[in-house]
Amino acid sequence: MHTGENEQGLHKILDMTRMISIVLLLLHFYFYCYAAFKEWKLTATLSDRILTNIVRTGMFDQFNRSKLLALAFLAISLLGARGRKKEELARRIIAIYLATGLISYFASYFLLRMGVSSGTKAIAYMAVTSLGFILVLTGGTLLSRLIQSPANTDIFNKENESFPQEERLLTNGNSINLPASYEFKGKTRQSWINIVNPFRGTLVMGSPGSGKTYFVIQHIIKQQIKRDSACWCMILSMTTYPDSPIIILGRTKGLTLKAPPFTISISTIFPVPTDAIPSMLPPWLISQMPPNRPAPSS
């Protein structure tokens, strides 16, 4: 759970980890540039005693061991780095920062081999190593932001608003199953809209011309007419040209329908014109059509 207290605690841990990496790097400088610090009179009995105890751990047995430890703690502190998202964040710039920083961080060893005074060598070594450390810190911060917040090419957030939908076909004696498709994780998948209990009512809403009849109502009509149900009733109320009643009448061709249990109530403001009724319809079905009446005058 992401809460304010958890975020603050995480930031404190990351800050402490980054501070440990800096302290390790300073200890590395103090140990390998001890002659320069002694020349500058920046040594003390307490610091020497602490350094002696640290040396016993073996951290300074190899030259790059302490530098690697400092770099490891720095990398840990960068795992939770966050900041303002930048769409123009370039991988090339990140690679340049990291490559230049790592080269400066490790190649500074050769500065200690120069034939100059210990103070000059120490200043040059610490300056170049610190520069490499800062460049790695900068590049690592940018890399962490790039990993956690990749460039957003979906400007309408279409991918994040999608979710897995029902892809199984669930049928029973009275179900209505509408084929559909949806996009999920950049892929178009096939799904089913399963209305397993249509008797509770099905409401189809949409603006005029949005395809309610073509994509939903007609599928429901065709599926229910094909199904050999014991008894069901369909009520259609059409306020425009009655294309759905005509579809019902047309779908009865070639089907064996039992007149008593099969009930269709067609209620229209403008009834189906007589010449629009197919001649092959069963007489009992035509008899259920409402009588023609003139359209209301404006």
C-alpha positions as CSV (number, residue, x, y, z in Angstrom):
1,M,0.0,0.0,0.0
2,H,1.4,3.4,-1.1
3,T,0.9,5.8,1.8
4,G,2.6,9.0,2.8
5,E,4.4,7.3,5.7
6,N,5.7,4.5,3.5
7,E,7.0,7.0,1.0
8,Q,8.8,9.0,3.6
9,G,10.3,5.9,5.1
10,L,11.5,4.7,1.7
11,H,13.1,8.1,1.0
12,K,15.0,8.1,4.3
13,I,16.3,4.6,3.6
14,L,17.5,5.6,0.1
15,D,19.1,8.8,1.5
16,M,20.9,6.8,4.2
17,T,22.2,4.3,1.5
18,R,23.5,7.1,-0.6
19,M,25.2,8.6,2.4
20,I,26.9,5.2,3.1
21,S,28.3,5.2,-0.4
22,I,29.7,8.7,0.1
23,V,31.3,7.7,3.5
24,L,32.9,4.6,1.9
25,L,34.4,6.8,-0.9
26,L,35.7,9.3,1.7
27,L,37.3,6.4,3.6
28,H,38.9,5.2,0.4
29,F,40.3,8.6,-0.2
30,Y,41.6,8.9,3.4
31,F,43.3,5.5,3.2
32,Y,45.0,5.6,-0.2
33,C,45.8,9.4,0.1
34,Y,46.9,9.2,3.7
35,A,50.3,10.7,3.0
36,A,48.7,13.8,1.5
37,F,46.3,14.1,4.4
38,K,49.2,13.8,6.9
39,E,51.1,16.5,4.9
40,W,48.0,18.7,5.2
41,K,47.8,17.9,8.9
42,L,44.3,16.6,8.5
43,T,44.8,13.4,10.5
44,A,43.9,12.6,14.0
45,T,44.4,9.8,16.5
46,L,40.6,9.0,16.6
47,S,40.3,8.9,12.8
48,D,43.4,6.7,12.6
49,R,42.1,4.3,15.2
50,I,38.8,4.0,13.3
51,L,40.6,3.5,10.0
52,T,42.7,0.7,11.6
53,N,39.6,-1.2,12.7
54,I,38.1,-0.8,9.2
55,V,41.3,-2.1,7.6
56,R,41.0,-5.3,9.7
57,T,37.7,-6.1,7.8
58,G,39.7,-6.5,4.6
59,M,37.9,-3.7,2.8
60,F,41.1,-2.2,1.6
61,D,42.9,-5.4,0.7
62,Q,42.4,-4.6,-2.9
63,F,42.4,-1.2,-4.4
64,N,39.0,-1.2,-6.1
65,R,37.1,-3.2,-3.4
66,S,36.1,-0.1,-1.4
67,K,35.3,1.8,-4.6
68,L,33.1,-1.1,-5.8
69,L,31.3,-1.2,-2.4
70,A,30.6,2.6,-2.7
71,L,29.3,2.1,-6.2
72,A,27.1,-0.8,-5.1
73,F,25.4,1.3,-2.3
74,L,25.0,4.1,-4.8
75,A,23.2,1.8,-7.2
76,I,20.9,0.6,-4.4
77,S,20.0,4.2,-3.6
78,L,19.1,4.8,-7.2
79,L,16.5,2.0,-7.4
80,G,13.8,4.2,-5.9
81,A,14.8,7.4,-7.6
82,R,11.9,9.4,-8.9
83,G,11.4,12.7,-10.4
84,R,9.5,14.7,-13.0
85,K,8.8,12.7,-16.1
86,K,10.5,13.8,-19.3
87,E,9.3,12.5,-22.6
88,E,12.5,13.6,-24.3
89,L,14.7,11.5,-22.0
90,A,17.3,10.1,-24.4
91,R,19.0,6.7,-23.8
92,R,22.1,8.1,-25.6
93,I,22.6,10.8,-23.0
94,I,22.2,8.3,-20.2
95,A,24.7,6.0,-21.8
96,I,27.2,8.9,-22.1
97,Y,26.8,9.9,-18.5
98,L,27.3,6.3,-17.2
99,A,30.2,5.4,-19.5
100,T,32.1,8.7,-18.8
101,G,31.5,8.3,-15.1
102,L,32.6,4.7,-14.9
103,I,35.7,5.4,-16.9
104,S,36.6,8.4,-14.8
105,Y,35.8,6.5,-11.6
106,F,38.1,3.6,-12.2
107,A,40.7,5.1,-14.6
108,S,41.7,7.7,-11.9
109,Y,43.9,4.9,-10.4
110,F,46.6,5.8,-12.9
111,L,46.8,9.4,-11.5
112,L,48.3,7.9,-8.3
113,R,51.2,6.7,-10.5
114,M,52.3,10.1,-11.5
115,G,55.8,11.3,-10.6
116,V,54.6,14.4,-8.7
117,S,54.1,15.2,-5.0
118,S,51.7,13.3,-2.9
119,G,49.5,16.4,-2.5
120,T,49.1,16.9,-6.2
121,K,48.4,13.3,-6.9
122,A,45.8,13.2,-4.1
123,I,44.0,16.3,-5.4
124,A,44.0,15.0,-9.0
125,Y,42.9,11.5,-7.9
126,M,40.1,12.7,-5.6
127,A,38.8,15.3,-8.2
128,V,38.6,12.8,-11.1
129,T,37.1,10.0,-8.9
130,S,34.5,12.4,-7.4
131,L,33.7,13.6,-10.9
132,G,33.1,10.0,-12.1
133,F,31.0,9.4,-9.0
134,I,28.8,12.4,-9.7
135,L,28.4,11.4,-13.4
136,V,27.4,7.9,-12.4
137,L,24.9,9.3,-9.9
138,T,23.4,11.6,-12.6
139,G,23.2,8.8,-15.2
140,G,21.8,6.3,-12.8
141,T,19.1,8.7,-11.7
142,L,18.1,9.3,-15.3
143,L,18.2,5.5,-16.0
144,S,16.0,4.8,-13.0
145,R,13.5,7.4,-14.2
146,L,13.5,5.9,-17.7
147,I,12.9,2.3,-16.3
148,Q,10.1,3.4,-13.9
149,S,8.5,5.9,-16.2
150,P,9.0,4.9,-19.8
151,A,8.0,7.3,-22.6
152,N,4.2,7.5,-22.9
153,T,3.2,6.9,-26.5
154,D,-0.4,6.2,-25.5
155,I,-1.5,9.9,-25.2
156,F,-5.1,8.9,-24.6
157,N,-4.2,6.3,-22.0
158,K,-6.1,3.7,-24.0
159,E,-3.9,0.8,-22.9
160,N,-4.3,1.5,-19.1
161,E,-8.1,1.8,-19.4
162,S,-8.4,-1.7,-20.9
163,F,-9.0,-4.8,-18.8
164,P,-9.4,-8.6,-19.3
165,Q,-13.0,-9.4,-20.4
166,E,-15.0,-12.6,-20.7
167,E,-13.7,-14.7,-23.6
168,R,-15.7,-17.9,-22.8
169,L,-19.0,-18.6,-24.4
170,L,-21.5,-19.2,-21.6
171,T,-24.8,-20.7,-22.8
172,N,-27.9,-22.1,-21.4
173,G,-31.5,-22.6,-22.6
174,N,-32.4,-18.9,-22.6
175,S,-29.0,-17.1,-22.8
176,I,-28.2,-14.4,-25.3
177,N,-24.6,-14.4,-26.5
178,L,-23.2,-11.4,-28.4
179,P,-19.7,-11.7,-30.1
180,A,-17.4,-8.8,-29.3
181,S,-13.8,-7.8,-29.5
182,Y,-11.6,-5.6,-27.2
183,E,-8.0,-4.4,-27.0
184,F,-5.8,-5.5,-24.2
185,K,-2.0,-5.0,-23.9
186,G,-1.8,-3.8,-27.5
187,K,-3.6,-6.9,-28.9
188,T,-7.2,-7.2,-30.2
189,R,-8.9,-10.2,-28.5
190,Q,-12.2,-11.9,-29.2
191,S,-14.7,-11.9,-26.4
192,W,-18.4,-12.7,-25.6
193,I,-21.1,-10.7,-24.0
194,N,-23.1,-13.4,-22.2
195,I,-26.6,-12.5,-21.0
196,V,-27.4,-15.7,-19.1
197,N,-30.7,-14.5,-17.7
198,P,-32.5,-12.2,-20.2
199,F,-35.7,-12.4,-18.2
200,R,-34.5,-9.8,-15.7
201,G,-34.5,-7.3,-18.5
202,T,-31.9,-5.9,-20.9
203,L,-31.5,-2.2,-21.5
204,V,-29.7,-1.0,-24.6
205,M,-28.9,2.7,-24.6
206,G,-27.2,4.8,-27.2
207,S,-27.7,7.9,-29.4
208,P,-29.6,7.7,-32.6
209,G,-27.7,5.9,-35.3
210,S,-25.1,4.4,-32.9
211,G,-25.9,0.9,-33.9
212,K,-28.2,-0.4,-31.1
213,T,-30.5,-2.3,-33.4
214,Y,-27.8,-3.5,-35.8
215,F,-25.3,-4.8,-33.3
216,V,-27.5,-5.8,-30.4
217,I,-31.2,-6.0,-31.0
218,Q,-31.0,-7.9,-34.3
219,H,-28.7,-10.5,-32.7
220,I,-31.1,-11.0,-29.8
221,I,-34.0,-11.4,-32.3
222,K,-32.2,-13.9,-34.5
223,Q,-30.9,-16.0,-31.6
224,Q,-34.3,-16.2,-29.9
225,I,-36.2,-17.1,-33.1
226,K,-33.7,-19.9,-33.9
227,R,-33.9,-21.3,-30.4
228,D,-36.5,-24.0,-29.8
229,S,-37.9,-22.5,-26.6
230,A,-40.9,-23.9,-24.8
231,C,-42.5,-20.5,-24.5
232,W,-41.2,-16.9,-24.7
233,C,-42.6,-13.5,-25.6
234,M,-41.0,-10.7,-27.5
235,I,-42.3,-7.2,-27.4
236,L,-41.0,-4.6,-29.9
237,S,-41.9,-1.0,-29.8
238,M,-40.5,0.9,-32.7
239,T,-40.8,4.7,-33.0
240,T,-39.0,4.8,-36.4
241,Y,-39.3,2.7,-39.5
242,P,-40.0,-0.9,-38.2
243,D,-36.9,-2.7,-39.6
244,S,-36.8,-5.1,-36.6
245,P,-40.4,-6.4,-37.1
246,I,-39.6,-7.0,-40.7
247,I,-36.5,-8.9,-39.7
248,I,-38.6,-11.0,-37.4
249,L,-41.0,-11.7,-40.2
250,G,-38.2,-12.5,-42.6
251,R,-36.5,-14.9,-40.2
252,T,-39.5,-17.1,-39.9
253,K,-39.0,-18.4,-43.4
254,G,-38.0,-22.1,-43.3
255,L,-38.5,-22.3,-39.5
256,T,-41.0,-24.6,-37.8
257,L,-42.7,-22.4,-35.3
258,K,-45.5,-23.5,-32.9
259,A,-48.2,-20.8,-33.0
260,P,-49.7,-21.2,-29.5
261,P,-46.5,-20.8,-27.3
262,F,-44.7,-18.6,-29.8
263,T,-45.9,-15.0,-29.1
264,I,-44.7,-11.9,-30.9
265,S,-46.2,-8.5,-30.1
266,I,-45.3,-5.8,-32.5
267,S,-46.2,-2.3,-31.5
268,T,-45.4,0.4,-33.9
269,I,-46.4,4.0,-34.2
270,F,-46.1,3.7,-38.0
271,P,-47.1,0.2,-38.8
272,V,-45.4,-2.0,-41.4
273,P,-46.8,-1.1,-44.8
274,T,-48.8,-3.8,-46.4
275,D,-46.5,-4.1,-49.4
276,A,-43.5,-4.6,-47.1
277,I,-44.9,-7.8,-45.5
278,P,-43.3,-10.8,-47.2
279,S,-45.8,-13.1,-48.8
280,M,-44.2,-16.2,-47.4
281,L,-45.1,-15.4,-43.8
282,P,-47.4,-17.8,-41.8
283,P,-50.9,-16.5,-41.7
284,W,-51.0,-16.7,-37.9
285,L,-48.0,-14.4,-37.7
286,I,-49.4,-11.8,-40.2
287,S,-52.6,-11.8,-38.2
288,Q,-50.7,-10.5,-35.2
289,M,-49.7,-7.4,-37.1
290,P,-51.6,-4.2,-36.0
291,P,-54.0,-2.9,-38.5
292,N,-52.8,-0.1,-40.8
293,R,-53.7,3.4,-39.6
294,P,-52.8,6.7,-41.2
295,A,-49.7,8.5,-39.9
296,P,-50.5,11.4,-37.5
297,S,-50.7,14.7,-39.4
298,S,-48.2,17.4,-38.4
